[in-house]
Amino acid sequence: EIVDITDTKCGRFLVGDILDAALLGVIFFVVLTVFNFPYAPLIAVLCGVANIIPFFGPFIGAIPSAFILFLIDPWLAVWFLVIVFVIQQIDGNILKPKIIGNQVGLSSFWVLFSVIVGGALFGILGFILGTPIYAVFYSLIAKKAPPRNSARSAPKRNRSKSAVCKSCSISTLMKTTMMTMTMTERRALPQTKRRKTLPKH
């Protein structure tokens, strides 16, 4: 079971990372095209593909792209680094945690938490593997823990059962009283008839 969960979570983490890289490449292409940067498709593909690599990906994509732009115009390289910084901040704090969290079944907060704690404890390896490892532990704990709805619905079921039992006991008591009353009425009927038939003196 642990192997299956680890396999699925790591696979979904990789799928989320690829989706985030593709979205980042599209964002780079749109922004660079709007600001009339040269070689916008090439730089967008380079930054998007390099973003698949955890932790080092943004640097691997940004450094050669900035060098190409520096050969054309140094100010283009400076503005490109500013754009890279802004897009990476948006991606690292909003887009990537949301995409990967939807894939592995975690919220954006827990994705950021796993990356920060994993990096603080294990360094670069923690940055890379923090999220899938935390997703595996989270799913294992969620499977072993009892569901909240069952714990909440148990007192309601007990109350409903007790209410049904009370109503049943009341109905049976009413039936028994009605039966005893009818029996006493039947026994009293012959005596009243005899009293009516007795002659008057």
Secondary structure, DSSP 4 states (H G I P E B T S, - for coil): -HHHHHHHHHHHHHHHHHHHHHHHHHHHHHHHHHTT-TTHHHHHHHHHHHTTSTTTHHHHHHHHHHHHHHHH-HHHHHHHHHHHHHHHHHIIIIIHHHHHHHHHT--HHHHHHHHHHHHHHHTHHHHHHHHHHHHHHHHHHHHHSPPHHHHHHHHHHHHHHHHHHHHHHHHHHHHHHHHHHHHHHHHHHHHHHHHHHSPP-
